[in-house]
Amino acid sequence: MGATSDAGAKPVVTRFAPSPTGFLHIGGARTALFNLLFARHHGGKFLLRIEDTDRARSTEPAIAAILDGMTWLGLDWDGDVVYQFSRAARHAEVAHQMLAGGHAYKCFATAEELEAMRAGQRANKQPLRYDGRWRDRDASEAPADAPFVVRLRAPKEGSVTIDDKVQGSVTVANAELDDMVLLRSDGTPTYMLAVVVDDHDMGVTHVIRGDDHLNNAFRQLPIYHAMDAIEGGWDAPEYAHIPLIHGSDGAKLSKRHGALGVDAYRDEMGILPEALSNYLLRLGWGHGDDEFISREQAIEWFTLAGVGKSPSRFDLKKLENLNGHYIRATDDDRLAALVAPLLAFEPTPDQRDLLRRSMAALKPRAANLIELAEASMFLFRTRPLILDEGGAALLEGDARALLARVHAALDGAATWDTETLEAAVRAVADDAGVKLGAAAQPLRAALTGKRTSPGIFDVLALLGREESLARIADQMTQPA
């Protein structure tokens, strides 16, 4: 795919860089998707970096959950996963280069001094930012062996403008930014430093991330500029800060709006990966009136120019409608394989075959895999069926007598196919002077135990002659 206006002269390299929190966040999944599509559209690379510097939260299960979610959604990254924590020595090396080059300095301010500084700023209703008290002092003024942090010597005059590929031109005065910490007093790098070094070393050309990171870009750019002055070749990436996803009420997406991890959409809600991917693509990006977009089409069509500036609202109903579309379009073998683990028992090979054959009849009504599993359970119930309240109501009055006539007609059917079975039940209804539904509804209750089911003639065909007639016979007489 040839480069277009939102790429550049270099081969495109994007990255997704989640912090492991135990699951792949739904917003993070969309960010990863946009990065993947942009890279693939331009024939470039999509890289994955796990920002695991927070050792308390960065557990192996949390990392595994992110990789699992990425794999499930088909967000296939190029090369090996990069783990940020393992690169701490490299991050510190860059900080010391900046220190030696005069682009950073040692700050010996104590925690007590910094808290007193912030208290004064709060009292005077000033922004809370480091006041540069060690910016122009010599390290020899500090007590011997005093602990220190390494701070960026950020520019104080003028302003910086970012030509963001989504937000447009954004300018921030340098006076609004303070001299942020690059290395903590224990020598470990901060997130801001690590991100810049990693992006540079990984060759990232385009940083596509949530717009809650827009301010970070202005704090990170001076590191690029400093290292470019020291050794050259530290070109800042192009930035594209995409709006966050909001809930249906317009507030930032949170737990009260529903699931935040993609694993819940898979495991608890029965959403297909292609449906969730399609839905996330349409949250903040569009291509005309196209609603159903394949991964191949998305790669062909995706540009950053199509990303909107306003937050998108997550609508679970729309996701379920989209999921229903993909369920109906999915191969029955695959659907049955996805539904089988959701059953309340381990199906035998024969039961798996029955499940597969049932998909054509069941999937037109299902919005998710959970519904498909529940709808299929009538196939595997043991006799005599215990009817639920709705099913029992269908067998009141004269219904059982009519059911006996249906049983006799079906028992005499020459072949057991939907056309023959429908003709037999219609003949009973006509002979009794009732509508087809009056005969079909008691039949539905007898066969499934419920008021609702797939088409009743599909049910008969799936259950087969012997099981169907036995279930009907069980319900022909009033229970004691």
For each residue, the residues with C-beta under 8 A, 3 or more apart:
1: 40 41 42 43 299 300
2: 43
3: 7 8 9 12 42
4: 7 41 42 303
5: 303 305
6: 38 165 238 240 303 304 305
7: 3 4 12 42 44 205 206
8: 3 12 205 206 238
9: 3
10: 13 205
11: 42 43 44 45 205
12: 3 7 8 38 39 42 43 44 45 205 206
13: 10 39 44 45 47 202 203 204 205 206
14: 35 36 38 39 44 45 46 47 204 205 206 207 208
15: 35 46 47 48 49 199 202 204 207
16: 28 31 32 35 36 46 47 48 49 70 75 77
17: 48 49 50 51 84 195 198 209
18: 21 24 25 28 32 50 51 66
19: 50 51 52 54 57 58
20: 50 51 52 57 58 59 62 63 65 66
21: 18 25 57 62
22: 59 61 62 65 261
23: 62 65 66 69 260 261 262 263 264
24: 18 28 29 32 65 66 68 69 70 73 261 262 263
25: 18 21 28 29 260 261 262
26: 29 30 245 253 259 260 261 262 265 280 314
27: 30 31 210 244 245 253
28: 16 18 24 25 31 32
29: 24 25 26 32 33 69 70 73 75 262 276 280
30: 26 27 33 34 242 245 280 281 283 284
31: 16 27 28 34 35 208 209 210 242
32: 16 18 24 28 29 35 36 70 73 75
33: 29 30 36 37 73 75 277 280 281
34: 30 31 37 38 208 242 285 302 307
35: 14 15 16 31 32 38 39 46 206 208
36: 14 16 32 33 39 40 46 75 76 77
37: 33 34 40 41 281 298 299 302
38: 6 12 14 34 35 41 42 44 206 208 302 303 304
39: 12 13 14 35 36 42 44 45 46
40: 1 36 37 43 44 46 299
41: 1 4 37 38 299 300 301 302 303
42: 1 3 4 7 11 12 38 39
43: 1 2 11 12 40
44: 7 11 12 13 14 38 39 40 205
45: 11 12 13 14 39 78 79
46: 14 15 16 35 36 39 40 75 76 77 78
47: 13 14 15 16 77 78 79 82 202 204
48: 15 16 17 70 77 81 82
49: 15 16 17 81 82 83 84 198 202
50: 17 18 19 20 58 63 66 81 82 83 84
51: 17 18 19 20 84 191 194 195
52: 19 20 55 58 63 83 84 85
53: 58 84 85 88 188 189 191 194
54: 19 57 58
55: 52 58 85
56:
57: 19 20 21 54 62
58: 19 20 50 52 53 54 55 62 63 85
59: 20 22 62 63
60: 63 64
61: 22 64 65
62: 20 21 22 23 57 58 59 65 66
63: 20 50 52 58 59 60 66 67
64: 60 61 67 68
65: 20 22 23 24 61 62 68 69 261 263
66: 18 20 23 24 50 62 63 69 70
67: 63 64 70 71 81
68: 24 64 65 71 72 263
69: 23 24 29 65 66 72 73 261 262 263
70: 16 24 29 32 48 66 67 73 75 76 77
71: 67 68 74 75 76
72: 68 69 262 266 273
73: 24 29 32 33 69 70 262 273 276 277
74: 71 273 274 277 295
75: 16 29 32 33 36 46 70 71
76: 36 46 70 71
77: 16 36 46 47 48 70 81
78: 45 46 47
79: 45 47
80:
81: 48 49 50 67 77
82: 47 48 49 50 87 198 202
83: 49 50 52 86 87
84: 17 49 50 51 52 53 87 194 198
85: 52 53 55 58 88
86: 83
87: 82 83 84 90 91 194 197 198 201
88: 53 85 91 92 188 189 194
89: 92 93
90: 87 93 94 197 201
91: 87 88 94 95 189 193 194 197 198
92: 88 89 95 96 183 187 188 189
93: 89 90 96 97
94: 90 91 97 98 193 197 223 227
95: 91 92 98 99 104 150 182 183 189 193
96: 92 93 99 100 150
97: 93 94 100 101 227 230 231
98: 94 95 101 103 104 150 152 182 223 226 227 230
99: 95 96 103 104 105 106 150
100: 96 97
101: 97 98 104 226 229 230
102: 105 153
103: 98 99 152 153 222 226 227 229 230
104: 95 98 99 101 150 151 152 153 182 226
105: 99 102 134 135 150 151 153 179
106: 99 134 139 142 148 149 150 151
107: 130 133 134 148 149 150 151 179 181
108: 134 139 141 142 143 146 147 148
109: 113 114 117 133 134
110: 113 114
111: 114 115
112: 115 116
113: 109 110 116 117 133
114: 109 110 111 117 118 130
115: 111 112 118 119
116: 112 113 119 120
117: 109 113 114 120 121 130 131 133
118: 114 115 121 122 128
119: 115 116 122 123
120: 116 117 123 124 126
121: 117 118 124 126 127 128 129
122: 118 119 125 126 128
123: 119 120
124: 120 121
125: 122
126: 120 121 122
127: 121 176
128: 118 121 122
129: 121 177 178
130: 107 114 117 133 151 178 179 180
131: 117 178
132: 135 136 178 179
133: 107 109 113 117 130 137
134: 105 106 107 108 109 137 151
135: 105 132 151 153 179
136: 132
137: 133 134 141
138: 141
139: 106 108 142 148
140:
141: 108 137 138
142: 106 108 139 146 148
143: 108 146
144:
145:
146: 108 142 143
147: 108 185
148: 106 107 108 139 142 185
149: 106 107 181 182 183 184 185
150: 95 96 98 99 104 105 106 107 181 182 183
151: 104 105 106 107 130 134 135 179 180 181 182
152: 98 103 104 179 180 181 182 222 223 226
153: 102 103 104 105 135 179 226
154: 174 177 178 179 180 219 222
155: 158 174 222
156: 174 175
157: 174 175
158: 155 173 174
159: 171 172 173 174
160: 171 172 174 218 221
161: 169 170 171
162: 169 170 171 214 217 218 221 239
163: 168 169
164: 167 168 169 170 214 217 239 240 241
165: 6 206 238 239 240 304 305 307
166: 211 240 241 242 243 304 307 309
167: 164 170 211 214 241 309
168: 163 164 309
169: 161 162 163 164
170: 161 162 164 167 214
171: 159 160 161 162
172: 159 160 176 177 215 218
173: 158 159 176
174: 154 155 156 157 158 159 160 177
175: 156 157
176: 127 172 173
177: 129 154 172 174 180 218 219 222
178: 129 130 131 132 154
179: 105 107 130 132 135 151 152 153 154
180: 130 151 152 154 177 190 192 219
181: 107 149 150 151 152 184 190
182: 95 98 104 149 150 151 152 189 190 192 193 223
183: 92 95 149 150 187 188 189 190 193
184: 149 181 187 188 189 190
185: 147 148 149
186:
187: 92 183 184
188: 53 88 92 183 184
189: 53 88 91 92 95 182 183 184 193 194 197
190: 180 181 182 183 184 193 194
191: 51 53 194 195
192: 180 182 195 196 216 219 220 223
193: 91 94 95 182 183 189 190 196 197 223
194: 51 53 84 87 88 91 189 190 191 197 198
195: 17 51 191 192 198 199 216 220
196: 192 193 199 200 220 223 224
197: 87 90 91 94 189 193 194 200 201 223
198: 17 49 82 84 87 91 194 195 201 202
199: 15 195 196 202 204 207 237
200: 196 197 203 204 224 227 234
201: 87 90 197 198
202: 13 15 47 49 82 198 199
203: 13 200
204: 13 14 15 47 199 200 207 237
205: 7 8 10 11 12 13 14 44 237 238
206: 7 8 12 13 14 35 38 165 237 238 239 240
207: 14 15 199 204 217 237 238 239 240
208: 14 31 34 35 38 240 242 304
209: 17 31 213 240 241 242
210: 27 31 213 241 242 243 244
211: 166 167 214 241 242 243 244
212: 244
213: 209 210 216 217 241
214: 162 164 167 170 211 217 218 239 241
215: 172 218 219
216: 192 195 213 219 220
217: 162 164 207 213 214 220 221 239 241
218: 160 162 172 177 214 215 221
219: 154 177 180 192 215 216 222
220: 192 195 196 216 217 223 224
221: 160 162 217 218 224 225 236
222: 103 152 154 155 177 219 225 226
223: 94 98 152 182 192 193 196 197 220 226 227
224: 196 200 220 221 227 228 234 235 236
225: 221 222 228 229 234 236
226: 98 101 103 104 152 153 222 223 229 230
227: 94 97 98 103 200 223 224 230 231 234
228: 224 225 231 232 233 234 235
229: 101 103 225 226
230: 97 98 101 103 226 227
231: 97 227 228 234
232: 228
233: 228
234: 200 224 225 227 228 231
235: 224 228
236: 221 224 225
237: 199 204 205 206 207
238: 6 8 165 205 206 207
239: 162 164 165 206 207 214 217
240: 6 164 165 166 206 207 208 209 304 307
241: 164 166 167 209 210 211 213 214 217
242: 30 31 34 166 208 209 210 211 284 307
243: 166 210 211 284 308 309 310 311 312
244: 27 210 211 212 252 253 311
245: 26 27 30 253 283 284 311 312 313 314
246: 249 250 251 252 253 311 312 313 314
247: 250 251 252 253 254 256 257 258 313 314
248: 257 313 314 315 316
249: 246 257
250: 246 247 311 313
251: 246 247 254 257
252: 244 246 247
253: 26 27 244 245 246 247 257 260 314
254: 247 251 257 260
255: 258 260
256: 247
257: 247 248 249 251 253 254 314
258: 247 255 314 316
259: 26 264 265 268 269
260: 23 25 26 253 254 255 264
261: 22 23 24 25 26 65 69 264 265
262: 23 24 25 26 29 69 72 73 265 266 276
263: 23 24 65 68 69 266 267
264: 23 259 260 261 267 268 269
265: 26 259 261 262 268 269 271 276 319
266: 72 262 263 269 270 271 273 276
267: 263 264
268: 259 264 265 370
269: 259 264 265 266 368 370
270: 266 323 342 368 369 370 371 372 373
271: 265 266 275 276 319 320 323 368 369
272: 275 276 323 326 327 330 338 369
273: 72 73 74 266 276 277
274: 74 277 278 294 295 326
275: 271 272 278 279 319 322 323 325 326 327
276: 29 73 262 265 266 271 272 273 279 280 319 323
277: 33 73 74 273 274 280 281 295
278: 274 275 281 282 292 293 322 326
279: 275 276 282 283 318 319 322
280: 26 29 30 33 276 277 283
281: 30 33 37 277 278 285 293 298
282: 278 279 285 286 291 293
283: 30 245 279 280 312 314
284: 30 242 243 245 307 308 311 312
285: 34 281 282 302 306 307 308
286: 282 290 306 308
287: 290 293 297 301 306
288:
289:
290: 286 287 293 297
291: 282 322
292: 278 322 325
293: 278 281 282 287 290 297 298 301
294: 274 297 298
295: 74 274 277 298 299
296: 299 300
297: 287 290 293 294 300 301
298: 37 281 293 294 295 301 302
299: 1 37 40 41 295 296 302
300: 1 41 296 297
301: 41 287 293 297 298 306
302: 34 37 38 41 285 298 299 306
303: 4 5 6 38 41 306
304: 6 38 165 166 208 240 307
305: 5 6 165
306: 285 286 287 301 302 303
307: 34 165 166 240 242 284 285 304
308: 243 284 285 286 312
309: 166 167 168 243
310: 243
311: 243 244 245 246 250 284
312: 243 245 246 283 284 308
313: 245 246 247 248 250
314: 26 245 246 247 248 253 257 258 283 319
315: 248 318 319
316: 248 258 319 320
317: 320 321
318: 279 315 321 322
319: 265 271 275 276 279 314 315 316 322 323
320: 271 316 317 323 324 367 368
321: 317 318 324 325 367
322: 275 278 279 291 292 318 319 325 326
323: 270 271 272 275 276 319 320 326 327 367 368
324: 320 321 327 328 366 367 368
325: 275 292 321 322 328 329
326: 272 274 275 278 322 323 329 330
327: 272 275 323 324 330 335 363 366 367 368 369 372
328: 324 325 363 364
329: 325 326
330: 272 326 327 334 335 363
331: 334 335
332: 335 336 356 357 359 360 363
333: 336 337 356
334: 330 331 337 338
335: 327 330 331 332 338 339 356 359 363 369 372
336: 332 333 339 340 352 355 356 358 359
337: 333 334 340
338: 272 334 335 341 342 369
339: 335 336 342 343 355 359 369 372 373 376
340: 336 337 343 347 352 355
341: 338
342: 270 338 339 369 370 372 373
343: 339 340 346 347 355 373 376 377 380
344: 377
345: 380
346: 343
347: 340 343 351 352 355 380
348: 351 352
349: 352 353
350: 353 354
351: 347 348 354 355 379 380
352: 336 340 347 348 349 355 356
353: 349 350 356 357
354: 350 351 357 358 379 380 462
355: 336 339 340 343 347 351 352 358 359 376 379
356: 332 333 335 336 352 353 359
357: 332 353 354 360 462
358: 336 354 355 361 362 376 379 454 462
359: 332 335 336 339 355 356 362 363 372
360: 332 357 363
361: 358 364 454 455 458 459 462
362: 358 359 365 366 372 375 376 454
363: 327 328 330 332 335 359 360 366 372
364: 328 361
365: 362 371 375 454
366: 324 327 362 363 369 371 372 375
367: 320 321 323 324 327 371
368: 269 270 271 320 323 324 327 371 372
369: 270 271 272 327 335 338 339 342 366 372 373
370: 268 269 270 342 373 374
371: 270 365 366 367 368 374 375
372: 270 327 335 339 342 359 362 363 366 368 369 375 376
373: 270 339 342 343 369 370 376 377
374: 370 371 377
375: 362 365 366 371 372 378 453 454
376: 339 343 355 358 362 372 373 379 380
377: 343 344 373 374 380 381
378: 375 381 447 448 449 450 453 459
379: 351 354 355 358 376 462 463
380: 343 345 347 351 354 376 377
381: 377 378 385 448 449
382:
383: 470 471 474
384: 471 474 475
385: 381 446 448 449 471 474 475
386: 449
387: 391 392 395 445 449 450 475
388: 391 392 449 450 451
389: 392 393
390: 393 394 450 451 452
391: 387 388 394 395 444 445 448 449 450 451
392: 387 388 389 395 396 445
393: 389 390 396 451
394: 390 391 399 441 442 444 445 451
395: 387 391 392 399 400 403 442 445 446 475
396: 392 393 399
397:
398: 401 402
399: 394 395 396 402 403 441 442 445
400: 395 403 404 442 475 476 477 478
401: 398 404 405
402: 398 399 405 406 428 432 434 438 439 442
403: 395 399 400 406 407 442 443 446 472 475 476
404: 400 401 407 408 476
405: 401 402 408 409 428 431 432
406: 402 403 409 410 424 425 428 439 442 443 472
407: 403 404 410 411 469 472 473 476
408: 404 405 411 412
409: 405 406 412 413 424 425 427 428
410: 406 407 413 421 424 425 460 465 468 469 472
411: 407 408 469
412: 408 409 424
413: 409 410 416 420 421 424 465
414: 420
415: 420
416: 413 420 421 460 461 464 465
417: 420 421 461
418: 421 422 455 457 458 460 461
419: 422 423
420: 413 414 415 416 417 423 424
421: 410 413 416 417 418 424 425 457 460 461
422: 418 419 425 426 457
423: 419 420 426 427
424: 406 409 410 412 413 420 421 427 428
425: 406 409 410 421 422 428 429 436 439 440 443 456 457
426: 422 423 429 430 436
427: 409 423 424 430 431
428: 402 405 406 409 424 425 431 432 439
429: 425 426 432 434 435 436 438 439 440
430: 426 427 433
431: 405 427 428
432: 402 405 428 429 438 439
433: 430
434: 402 429 438 439
435: 429 438
436: 425 426 429 439 440
437: 440 441
438: 402 429 432 434 435 441 442
439: 402 406 425 428 429 432 434 436 442 443
440: 425 429 436 437 443 444 456
441: 394 399 437 438 444 445 451
442: 394 395 399 400 402 403 406 438 439 445 446 475
443: 403 406 425 439 440 446 447 456 460 472
444: 391 394 440 441 447 448 450 451 452 453 456 459
445: 387 391 392 394 395 399 441 442 448 449 450 451 475
446: 385 395 403 442 443 471 472 474 475 476
447: 378 443 444 453 456 459 460 463 468 471 472
448: 378 381 385 391 444 445 453 459
449: 378 381 385 386 387 388 391 445
450: 378 387 388 390 391 444 445 453
451: 388 390 391 393 394 441 444 445
452: 390 444
453: 375 378 444 447 448 450 456 459
454: 358 361 362 365 375 458 459
455: 361 418 458 459
456: 425 440 443 444 447 453 459 460
457: 418 421 422 425 460 461
458: 361 418 454 455 461 462
459: 361 378 444 447 448 453 454 455 456 462 463 468
460: 410 416 418 421 443 447 456 457 463 468
461: 416 417 418 421 457 458 464
462: 354 357 358 361 379 458 459
463: 379 447 459 460 467 468 471
464: 416 461 467 468
465: 410 413 416 468 469
466: 469 470
467: 463 464 470 471
468: 410 447 459 460 463 464 465 471 472
469: 407 410 411 465 466 472 473
470: 383 466 467 473 474
471: 383 384 385 446 447 463 467 468 474 475
472: 403 406 407 410 443 446 447 468 469 475 476
473: 407 469 470 476
474: 383 384 385 446 470 471
475: 384 385 387 395 400 403 442 445 446 471 472
476: 400 403 404 407 446 472 473
477: 400
478: 400
479:
480:
